[in-house]
Amino acid sequence: GCGVAFLMAKTALEGRSDEFSDRDEVLGLEIVSSSLNAISARILEVAGIQDKEMIVSRMKEAGQGYDFKKGGLGDMKKLGIWDSAKALRCALEYAVSCSISFMTLGASIASEKDEAEFLADAAKLLGIR
């Protein structure tokens, strides 16, 4: 579904910063919220789709996902494309956990991967190319 569930989560988070009194919690909410659009944009980029910002915007407005086989937006339930809620939740939790570690440690060590190699590996995992 190209991360449409993350876009719906972003919609659910919008306008909720007043529910938090701690400014660190508000900052965390803003970071998570702003990153949720990037997930769909990155999936589209890996698939070689042009105009990813426009497609993400249309997905968010329509509440629809991107069907890579047919090359267009559609209702994921009607198309039989289901993202595992547990997989999406775990991915988001792990991303937040890693971000917290980076922010609190002030430094990190990671292996560098060539962009082309990364995109090829990601596309292979997604079965796109």
Secondary structure, DSSP 8 states (H G I E B T S, - for coil): -TTHHHHHHHHHHTT-GGG--SHHHHHHHHHHHHHHHHHHHHHHHHTT-S-HHHHHHHHHHHT-EEETTTTEEE-HHHHT----HHHHHHHHHHHHHHHHHHHHHS--------HHHHHHHHHHHHT--
